[in-house]
Amino acid sequence: ESNVLSLSRNHKTASTGTTGDDRFISPELDRLVRQRARDLRLRKTDQQRAVRIVNHLIDSLVDFLKNNEDQAFFKEVSVLTSGSYYEMVKINKPNEFDIMLKLKVPRVTLSALEEYDGLFYSVKLYKSTRLNVQHFLLEDGRTISATKIKKEMHRLVRKFLGNYKGEGCWVMHRLQLTSPAITLELKPQNEEEDVLSLDIVPALEVLQGWPQAARAGPDIDRWLGKRCRRNFTSKAVYFVPKGPKAKNLKDEAKESWRISFSHIEKEMIQYHGNKRTCCEGPSNKCCRKLCLRLLKCLIEGLKQRFPKELEPLSSYHGKTAFFHTLSVREQDSFWAPGQLSVCFMKLFGDFERCAQSGTLFHFFVRGHNLFSPPVFPKRTLAFLTNALKEQGESGFPVLREPSPTPALVSDNEPLIDPNSVNDTEGIVACKGYNRYFFMGLCVFCVFVSAVIGCVF
């Protein structure tokens, strides 16, 4: 494609000049934006089936953990939904769900890892304890191990699936070092059904206040108000078992936890108006969520076109830019549905300027730049800048393309071998089938073979 050639030639230098909100919005572009926004909406019939299946699995898993005798630490677990579906900004199809399993811990001390601007932490107990969390401590008897928690959660989920009799056939992914999630996928039973995935993330619930790097809270005073910001900063904060993405990590970094504000992000998107009545009825609708969906669609389309060149790019970059835009364009009147194209181009322009300047600060940990190396290399940033420029100048061809359904298994994320016995691997769980069925089937086959041998 000409797009690939032009981007490959120019990836070394970041583009400057006209950005999204400075460009002329033609009638054709206006129609495209409006039509694509309509197409991205989820169908209610698809949602009902997916939610029914996922909710049954989650409820059954929580019951299993609360009643399991293997590990008492997980008995007090509770669910916190997160991610784009529960934020009501999921696009195309309801095929991805995220939940956090909250784990209660006693009072802890948080030590931010150097060089990561308050995003990753070593979590230590304030004092020694005989509580069940002691089984997941490092040799010093105080530091909570991220890898131990994640491996044990993976083992328990695998054991749960071994006897789960819910709808469909669930497959478990291998543990990924760079991901805090235990990922399950539901195999489609026919060509019309889509792959359904569920990410289960264990999370430490810390109630004693936000760490220093995030204590100021999000910049929402003009948008949602100072009172809302104080309310947010009084809530618990969560830490998920994910260390920095880098080579040759120190032992402390390997056992570190990443701070998570997904519960606050969900609340900000759900109750997004400068006035609390925003989107409560037909007369006071806004187009904020539609703009975010369109930006997510654009990012996904670029990643599908250039998977290697834009590997570090994620929808979280788009969501962060979205929050920054909302904090500046705070009035509900700025987001009138009739101005959808203008609003989307404003959001796109803000995201494009972030790429051009190489600065996209975390919305909660204000000192951390999501576009800084080595997590987001300069080469990738330059490529993204040129890709965004080309999209804006050519009328967003990515938005014209239908979104393909993702494959069940990606090349870099192999599924579990059902026959594996290693603790870092899992199993397949299908309705109506369990290990006793397969054992009986094997015995039957052996018996039939023996009979045939005797006859001949």
Secondary structure as UniProt FT lines:
FT   HELIX           2..10
FT   TURN            11..12
FT   HELIX           20..22
FT   HELIX           27..39
FT   HELIX           44..67
FT   HELIX           72..74
FT   TURN            75..76
FT   STRAND          78..82
FT   TURN            84..88
FT   STRAND          96..104
FT   STRAND          108..112
FT   TURN            114..118
FT   STRAND          120..125
FT   HELIX           132..136
FT   TURN            139..140
FT   STRAND          143..144
FT   HELIX           146..162
FT   STRAND          169..173
FT   TURN            177..178
FT   STRAND          182..187
FT   TURN            191..192
FT   STRAND          196..206
FT   HELIX           212..214
FT   TURN            215..216
FT   TURN            221..224
FT   HELIX           226..233
FT   STRAND          237..240
FT   HELIX           251..254
FT   STRAND          257..260
FT   HELIX           262..270
FT   TURN            276..279
FT   HELIX           282..284
FT   HELIX           288..305
FT   TURN            307..312
FT   HELIX           315..328
FT   HELIX           332..335
FT   HELIX           337..339
FT   HELIX           340..357
FT   TURN            366..367
FT   TURN            370..371
FT   TURN            373..375
FT   HELIX           378..393
FT   TURN            394..395
FT   HELIX           397..400
FT   TURN            411..412
FT   TURN            418..419
FT   TURN            423..424
FT   STRAND          428..430
FT   TURN            431..432
FT   HELIX           435..455
//
